Amino acid sequence: MVSNVSSQNQDNQSSSSNQDEYSDPLTYDQEYGSYEPSGSFYRSLALEVGSPILELACGTGRVTIPLANQGLDVTGIDISEKMLDRASQKSGDLAITWIQADCRSFNVQKKFRLIYMTGNSFQAFLTREDQE
C-alpha cells in the first residue's frame, strides 16, 4: 500500500522535467533491476546500525526490498506513484511502508537510524535550493 504525504514541491514534477526517465517503472526495472554496485554497502550499513531505515527516492525498491528481506523495518519515499506501485507489487507481503512524497520537502512522523539515497537520485535536484 502506498500512502501520500503532502510536500511543498510535489507540484514541480511535470512531463517536461528531468523525471521523464522514471515514468515507466517496468522499463526502469529492465534497465536497472540487476544493477547493484552499492547494494552490499547499504545492506552492511543497515545491518550494522539497525532499524528503522528510510530510503529517499526509492523508486521500484531495488535496494529497499532486499533490506526488508533481512528483517529490517524499512520505509521508502518516492515522488512517482507509478514507481511506488511497482515497488509495492514487487515487495508482496513484506512489511515496507511506501510513501509518495517529494524528497526535497516531506514530513514523516518517525525517527530513523539510517537515512540514505542511492545511485544517481541526487542528480535530479537541479538547483542549489533543491539540494539544500
C-alpha positions as CSV (number, residue, x, y, z in Angstrom):
1,M,0.0,0.0,0.0
2,V,1.3,3.4,-0.9
3,S,0.4,6.4,1.2
4,N,0.7,10.1,0.2
5,V,2.5,12.7,2.3
6,S,1.9,16.3,1.3
7,S,5.0,18.2,0.3
8,Q,5.6,21.7,-0.9
9,N,7.5,20.8,-4.1
10,Q,5.4,17.9,-5.3
11,D,3.7,20.0,-7.9
12,N,7.0,20.7,-9.6
13,Q,7.1,17.3,-11.3
14,S,5.9,17.7,-14.8
15,S,6.2,15.8,-18.1
16,S,9.0,18.2,-19.2
17,S,11.0,17.7,-16.0
18,N,14.1,15.6,-15.5
19,Q,11.9,12.9,-14.1
20,D,10.8,11.5,-17.5
21,E,13.3,8.6,-17.3
22,Y,11.4,7.4,-14.3
23,S,7.9,7.5,-15.8
24,D,7.8,3.8,-16.7
25,P,8.6,1.5,-13.8
26,L,8.8,-1.7,-15.9
27,T,11.3,-0.2,-18.3
28,Y,13.2,1.2,-15.3
29,D,13.4,-2.3,-13.8
30,Q,14.6,-3.8,-17.1
31,E,17.3,-1.2,-17.4
32,Y,18.5,-1.0,-13.7
33,G,16.9,-4.1,-12.0
34,S,20.2,-6.0,-11.8
35,Y,22.4,-3.0,-11.3
36,E,23.7,-3.4,-7.7
37,P,27.0,-1.7,-7.3
38,S,26.2,-0.4,-3.8
39,G,23.6,-2.9,-2.6
40,S,26.0,-4.8,-0.4
41,F,27.3,-1.5,1.1
42,Y,23.8,-0.4,2.1
43,R,23.0,-3.9,3.4
44,S,26.1,-4.0,5.6
45,L,25.5,-0.5,6.9
46,A,21.8,-1.1,7.6
47,L,22.6,-4.3,9.5
48,E,25.2,-2.5,11.5
49,V,23.0,0.4,12.6
50,G,19.7,-1.3,12.6
51,S,16.1,-0.2,12.1
52,P,14.2,1.8,11.3
53,I,15.6,2.8,7.9
54,L,14.4,5.4,5.3
55,E,15.3,5.3,1.7
56,L,14.8,8.6,-0.2
57,A,14.0,8.3,-3.9
58,C,13.4,4.5,-3.5
59,G,12.0,4.0,-7.0
60,T,10.8,0.4,-7.5
61,G,12.5,-0.8,-4.3
62,R,15.7,-2.1,-5.9
63,V,17.6,-1.6,-2.5
64,T,14.6,-1.2,-0.2
65,I,13.2,-4.7,-0.8
66,P,16.4,-6.6,-0.1
67,L,16.8,-4.7,3.2
68,A,13.3,-5.7,4.3
69,N,14.1,-9.3,3.3
70,Q,16.8,-9.1,6.0
71,G,14.1,-8.4,8.6
72,L,14.7,-4.6,8.8
73,D,12.0,-2.0,9.3
74,V,12.2,0.0,6.0
75,T,10.3,3.0,4.7
76,G,10.7,4.1,1.0
77,I,9.8,7.6,-0.2
78,D,9.5,8.5,-3.9
79,I,7.7,11.2,-5.9
80,S,6.4,8.8,-8.5
81,E,3.2,7.0,-7.7
82,K,3.9,4.6,-10.6
83,M,7.3,3.6,-9.2
84,L,5.8,3.1,-5.8
85,D,3.0,1.0,-7.2
86,R,5.6,-1.2,-8.9
87,A,7.7,-1.4,-5.7
88,S,4.6,-2.4,-3.7
89,Q,3.8,-5.2,-6.2
90,K,7.4,-6.5,-6.1
91,S,7.6,-6.4,-2.3
92,G,4.5,-8.6,-1.9
93,D,3.8,-9.3,1.8
94,L,6.9,-7.6,3.1
95,A,6.2,-5.0,5.8
96,I,7.6,-2.0,3.9
97,T,6.0,1.5,4.2
98,W,5.8,3.1,0.8
99,I,5.2,6.9,0.8
100,Q,4.6,9.1,-2.1
101,A,6.3,12.4,-1.4
102,D,8.9,14.8,-2.8
103,C,12.3,14.1,-1.1
104,R,13.0,17.8,-1.1
105,S,10.2,18.5,1.3
106,F,8.3,15.9,3.3
107,N,7.3,15.3,6.9
108,V,7.2,11.8,8.3
109,Q,6.4,11.4,12.0
110,K,9.0,8.8,12.7
111,K,12.7,8.8,13.6
112,F,15.2,6.7,11.6
113,R,18.6,5.3,12.5
114,L,19.6,5.4,8.8
115,I,18.5,7.7,6.0
116,Y,20.1,7.2,2.6
117,M,19.7,7.9,-1.1
118,T,21.3,5.5,-3.6
119,G,22.6,5.8,-7.2
120,N,22.1,9.0,-9.1
121,S,18.9,10.2,-7.5
122,F,20.6,13.3,-6.2
123,Q,21.3,14.5,-9.7
124,A,17.6,15.1,-10.1
125,F,17.9,18.0,-7.7
126,L,18.9,20.6,-10.3
127,T,19.1,23.8,-8.3
128,R,21.0,24.7,-5.2
129,E,17.7,25.3,-3.4
130,D,16.7,21.7,-4.3
131,Q,20.0,20.4,-2.9
132,E,19.7,22.2,0.4
